[in-house]
Amino acid sequence: MVKTGSTKTGTNTADVIVIGGGTGGYGTALRAASLGLRVVLAERDLIGGTCLHRGCIPSKAMLHAAELVDGIAEARERWGVKATVDALDWPALVATRDDIVARNHQGVAGHLAHAGVEVVRGTARLTGTRTVRIEGAGEFTARRGIVLATGSRPRLLPGLTPDGRRVVTSDDALFAPGLPASVLVLGGGAIGVEYASFHRSMGAEVTLVEAAERLLPLEDEAVGRHLVRGLKKRGITVRTGSTLSGAELLPDGVRATLRTAKGQDVVLEAERLLVAVGRTPVTVGLDLAAAGLSADARGYVAPADWSRLETAVPGIHVVGDLLPPPSLGLAHASFAEGLLVAETLAGIPSPPVDYAAVPRVTYSSPQTASVGLTEAEARARGLAVKVNTLPLTATAKGMVHGQGGMVKVVAAADGAGGEATGTVLGVHLVGPHVSEMIAESQLIVGWDAEPSDVARHIHAHPTLSEAVGEAFLTLAGRGLHQH
C-alpha cells in the first residue's frame, strides 16, 4: 500500500526503515519482508528510482529501437534487402518506452504490496540512530535498523546549467523534445557511450568526448580500443584526452570549446550538448549528522564493515549509489547489496558482495561486457598472468554479424612454463549481444574456474558464445582454430 502521509502522524514502529525506493531500496525491502520483518519504505518520488524511470529501463528500450534501425541499414547494405526507414514516429517510440516503464513500475508496486511493505510517500530524514521523520507522515522508529538508499543524481559541470533542450543530462536526455540533428556527448563512460550510440543510430552527427586517454577508462584497454574501432566505423567522432573549457548557448544549440591534451582549443557546434560525466550521491536533506554519520569528500557514505554494509553507527546500513568504490553504482549490484543487508538485519548469515564478480555492461553498438580483473589490474597486483584474445570474426557466427569485436581472457599463470593453469581472473567481451553472453563468464570468474574447467564443456556451433569456448580451449592447450 502507498500512503501519501497527509493524515498519518505520531510515532510508528517497524523492524526496518528503508529510505529510498530505487533498486537497492526496494530490493532490501522485498527481501526483508519475505523474511518476516515489518518494513517501512520511504520514497519522495517514484518507486523504482533512476534506473526504472530515467536510466536503465527507458534507455535500453530506446537502444532496442536503435538496434532495429541499425538492422534495417545492415539489411540494405550487407544483405541486399532493399529496405529503408521511411520516417521515425517519435511520439509512438516514446509511447512504447513509457508503456514499458509504466508496466515495470506497476509490477514493482505490486510486489511491494504483496510482500506487505508499507510504502510511505514523502521526503525522509534521520532524527537519530533508530528514528526517521517522513515529511507529512510523522516519525518512525526502527527496531532493527535503517537502510540508506537515496541514490544519485547526474554530476554537473561548473557554469553549465541544463535547460532540458540545448544542454541536457543523462537523466533528462531521453525526455528532451524530439531528436537533434547533432549531439556533443561529454563523458566516455558507459552512459555517454550508450547515448552517443543511440543518437547515431537515429541519424544524428555525434561527437563523443572523454577526458581520459580512452573510452571506458575503467575497463580493460583492449575493450576501449575495440569499442572505438566499432564506434568510428559507424561514423561517430571520438575525441579522447579532451575536456570542455567553455560553452556558449546559441538560439538553436551550443558552441563548445574543447581543450586537447596538447593544449589546443577545438570549437564545435551541436544542436544538443549531453553531459554524462558521472553521478554523485544524494544526501542533501538526509541529515546524516543527526545519526552521528557524515559523507566523505565525494559525497559517499562509507560502511565501516563491508561484509555487512553497516556504517560506523550500528544498525544503519547503506546500499546502492551512496556506497563508494569498490561498489559499482550498478542496479544489479544494488540488488545484491539489498539481499545482503536484509538478511543481515534478519540475523541470517549472508555472503558479502564479491564486486570483482559483478558483470559490467555497456549497451552500445557494439556492446561491451566484462567481469573480473583487467589485465593491468592483475599485473598491478603482482600476479603472473596468461592472456588470450580471440576476435569474434574468428568464428562463423562472428562473420555473419560482421561487427568485429573480441573475447579477452585473463588467467593466472601458475605453471612453471607460464601456462594458464591458475584461476580465471577476468573476461572481457566486445561485440553484438555480449550483454547476454557475459553470464557464463560471471560464473567462471565467480566460481574460480580454471581454463581447463571451461574447456571441458562444449559450446554450440555456430554461435557467438563459441568464441568464448575457443578462447578457453586455447588457454588450456587444446585450441582448434586458434594457434
N, C-alpha and C positions, 0 to 999 in steps of 0.2 A: 504494500500500500504506500501511496505517496501523500505525505502531509505537507500542506503549504506553510504550516506553522502560525497561521493567523489567529488561531484560538487556543493553541497549546501553550500553557505557561507552567511555571513551577519546576520542581526537580524531578527528573526521570532517571531511572537506573537501568543499565544494560550491562551485559558481560563485556562487550566490546563496542567501542565507538570508532567508526571509520570516518575520517574527514577527507572527502574527495571520492567521486564516483566514476573515475576512469577505469582503465583495465585493471590496474593494481588494486584500486579501492574496491570495486565491485567483485573482483576475484577473491580478495580477502574475505569480504562479507559473505559470499556464497559458500565458501569452504567452512568458515566459522559456523555459519548457521547449520550446515549439514552435520556438524559435529555436536549439535545440540546447544550451542551458545545463543543467547539473545543478542542480536546485533542491531545497532542504530547506524545508519549510513547517512551522513550529511553531505549534500551536494547543492551548490548555489546555482548551477546551470543545468545541463542535461546529463543524465546518466549515460555513461559511455565515454565521456570526456573527449579530448582532442582526437584520439585515434578513430573513434567511431564517427564523429561529426565533422571534423575538419582535416583529418590526416589520413591514416592508413586506409580506411574503407572507401571514402569518396575518391581519394587519389587513385586507388587500384581499380576502381570502377572506370574512371576516366582513362587510365592506362590500358584497360582492356579494349575500350573503344578505339584508342590509338593503335592498338595491335591489329584490330580489324581493318583500319585504314591502311596500315603498312602491308597487310596481307593482300589487299587489292592491288597495291602498287607492285608487289612481288609477282603476283599472278600475271600481271600485264608484262612486266619487264623480263621475267625469267622463264615463264612457263607458257607464254603465247596465249594466255587467256585475256582477250581484249576487253577488259573491264575498266571502268573509270568511276570515280566518285563524282556524281553529278552535283551534289551540294551537301552541305552539312547542316542539319536541322538542330541548331544549338539548344533551343528550348526542349526538344524531345530528348536529346542526350542528357541534359540536366535533370529532366523529369525522371528518367530511368535511374540515374545516380541517386537522386533524392529518395526514390522509392526503395532502393536497396538499403540506404541508410535508415529510413523510417522503419522498415521491417526488422532490421537488426536491433534498432532501439526498442521496439515493442517486445522483441524476444528477450532482451536483457531485462527489461522491466518485469516481464512475465516470470522469468527465472527468479528474480529477487522476491517477488510477491509469493511465489510458490514455496520458496525457502523460508518465508516468514521474516525476511529482513525488513525492518522499519526504515523506510526512506523518508528523510525529513528535508524538505526544500528550504535552503537558506544558507547564508554565509556563517561559517563556524570559526570560532577562535578558542584557543586554550585559555582556561582560567585557573588551572592548577595541574598537578601531576595526574589527576584522575577525573578532572572535570572539563567540560566543554560547553560553551554557550553558543546556541544556534539562533541567529537573528530571527526574532518573531516567534520562536518556539520555546525559549527558556533555557535553563541549564540542565545538562545531562551528566550523570556520573557513571563512570566505567568501573565495574568490579575487578576486571582482569587487566584491561589495558586499552590504550588509544593507538590508533594506526594513522599515521600521517601519509596522505596520498594525494596531495594537492597539485601534482603535475608540473607542467612547464608552459612557457609561452615563447614565441619567437624572439630571438635576440635581435635588437635593433642597432643600427649604426648611428653614431652621433651626427646630428644635423640632417638626418634623412627621415622625414616623417611620412609614413604610409598614408595614402589618400584613398586606397581601395580601387584606384583606376590606373594611374600612371606609375605609382610606387605601391607595391603590394608585398605582403609577407607570405610565408608558406601557409599560414592559417587562412588567409583570405584570397589566395591566388585562384582557387577553383571557383570562387564566388564573385570574382570581378566580372564586369559586363562584357560579354562576347569574347571573341578570340582576337588577339592582337596580330598584326602583320609581322611584327618584330619584337623580340624579347631579349633583354640582357639579364642573365641569371648570375647573381653573386653567390658563390658558395659551391664548391665541388664535392661536397659530401653526398650522402645518399639522397637527401631531399632535393638538393639542387640538380643533381644528375637526372632524377626522375622527372622533374618539371621541365628541364631542358629537352628531354626525350619526348615528353608528351606534346609540347608546343611544336617541336619539329615535325612530328607525325601529322599534326593538324595544319601544317603548311607554313608556319612562321619561320622567319630567319632568326636563328638563335646563336647567341654568343654566351659561352659558359666561362665564368671567371673564377679562379681559385688562387688563394694567396700562397698555398704550398706549391712545391715543385711538381706535384702530380695530383690527379683526381683520386678521391677516396684515400686520402693520405694515411689513414689508419690501417688500410688493408695491405696485403702483400704487393710488392712493387710490380709483379707480373700482372696482377689484376688491373691496376691503374693503366698499365701500358696497353693491354688488350682492350680495355674499355675505351680509351682514347682512340685507338685504331677504329673501333666499331662506330663511335660517335662521329668521327671525322668522315668516315665512309658515307654516313647519312647526311652530310652537309652541315654539321654543327661545328661552329668555330670554337676551339678550345684555347683559352689563354691561362696557363698556369704561371705561378710566380708573379702574379699581378694583384694589385689592390685598388680599391676605389679611393681616389684622392679628392674628388669633387663631383657634384651633381647639380644640374640646373633643370628645373621644371619648365617644360615647354607647353604650349596650349594643348598639344596632342601627343605628348611623350616626354622623354627625358634625354638630356645631353649629359653624358657621363665622361669623366676623365679618369683613366686608369694609369697607375704608376707601375711600370715593369720592374723586374728585378735589377735591370741595368740602369734604373733611374730615369728612363724615358717616359714621356707622357703620351698616351694614346687617347684620342677623343672619339667617342662613339655615340650615335643616337639610336634610340629604340622607342617603340610605342609604349613599352612597359618595362619597368625595372623590377625584377623579382628578387627580394632579399631572402636568402636561405643560408645564413651564416651561423646556424646553430640555434639552440634553445637554451633558455635559462630557467632555473627552478622558480616556482611561485610560492613565496612565503609571506608576501605582503598581507597584513591583516590577520595572520595566523597567531600572532602574539606568542612567539616561542618563549620569550623571557618569562612569561607567567608560569611556565612549567620548568623553568631552570635550564632551558635549551637556547642555543644560538646557531645561526647558519655560519658556514665558513665564508671566506672572502669571495668565493664563486657563487654563493647562494645555496650550496648543498647542506643538507642535514646529515652528517656522517654518523653511522652506527658505531657504538663502542664495541659491539660484538657482531661481527659479520655472520657468524653461524646462526644467529637468531634475528638479525637485522634489528637489534634493540639498541636504542640510544644510551647515553650515559645516565639517563633517568629511567630506572627500571619500570617496565610496563609500557613505555612509549616506543613504538616501532615505526619504521619507515619503509615504504615500498615505492617503486616507480621512479619517476624523473627527479625526485628530491634526492635520490642517492647519488653520491659521487662515483667516479670510476673506482673499481672495475665494473660496477653496474653499467649497463649499455644504453639505458634510455630507450629500450625496445619494448613494445607491447607484450610480446610473448615472454620476455624475461620478467616483466612485472607480474604476469600470471603466476610464474614460478615463485616469485617473491611473496605473492599473496598467499599461496599454498603454505609456504614455509612459516610465515607469521601466524596464520590462522591455526595451524597445527601446534605451533609453539604456545600460543595463548590457551589452547585446549589441553596443554600438558602432554601432547603426543610427540614422541621423537620424530624429527623431520630432517632429512639430509639438507645441508646447506646448498645454495645455488652454485653450481660449477659454471662460472661465467665463461671460461675458456671453451666450454662445450655448447654455448648458446650460438645458434646459427645467425649470421648477419647477411641480409639480402638487400640488393638494390634492384628495383623492378623496372629498370630502364630497358631500352633495346639497343645493345644487348644487355641482358641481365647479368648480375654478379651474385655469387653466393659463396660464403666462406664459413669455416668453423675451425676453431683451434688456433695455434700459433702461426704467424707468418714465418718465412724463412729468416728474416732479420731478427725477429724476436727470439727464435730458437737459438740462433748463433750468439745473440747478446747474452743469453743465459749460460753460455759456455758449453752448449750441447753440441756433440758431433752429429751431423745430420746427413741424410741421403735424400736428395731431391729428384723428383721425376716430373717432367712437364710433357703433356701429350696434347697436340692440337685436336680440337673436335673434328676437324676435317680429315683426320687420320681414320675416321670411321665413315662407313657408307651413309649413316643417318646424318652425320655432320655435314657431309657433302650435299645431301638433299636439302637441308635447311640453308646452307650457303651463307651463314652469318659469321663464320670464323669462330673464335673462342678457344678455350683450353681447359684442361684439368691439370692442376699442380698439386702434388702430394709432397709433404714434408714429413719424413720419418726419422726416428733416431737410428743412428748408425752404430750399433753395438758390436758388430763383428770385427774380428781382427783385421780383415781386409777392407773395412768400411762398408760392409753390406748393410742393407736396411733390415736388420734383424730385431730392432727395437720397436717400440710402440709408434703408432701413427700420431704425429704431433699436430698436424693441420692439413686441411684440404681446401683448395681454392678453385672456384669454377667461374668461367665467363662464357656466356653464350645463350642460345634460346632455351627457355624452360628450365634453367638451372635452379630457379627458386623451388621447383618441385623435385629436383634431383638431390638437394642438399641433405634431405632427411637421412639417407643412407650413410652419408659421411658423418652426420651428427652422432649416429650410433657407433660408427667406427672409432671416432675420437673419444666419445663419452665412455665407451667400454674398454678403452686402452687396447684396442686390437692391434695386431701386427700385420704387415703386408701379406704374410703367408696365410693369415687367418682369412683375409678378404679374398685372396687368390683361389681359395678352395671353392668359392661359391660362383655359380655360373650366371652371367648376365645375358638377358635375352638379346638376340641378334635379328634384325638390326635395330638398335636403339641408341639414343644419346648416352644413356647410362652405361652402355657398353664401354665407352671411353674411360669411365671410372674404373671398371673392372680391368681393362687393358693396362692402365697406369699401375695398378697394384700387381698385376701379373709380372710386369717388367721388374718392379722393385723386388719381387720375390724370386727373380731369376728364371721365370717361366714365360717370358714375353713371346707373343706370336707375331704381331705386326709391328712391334717397336723394338729397335735394337740400340 
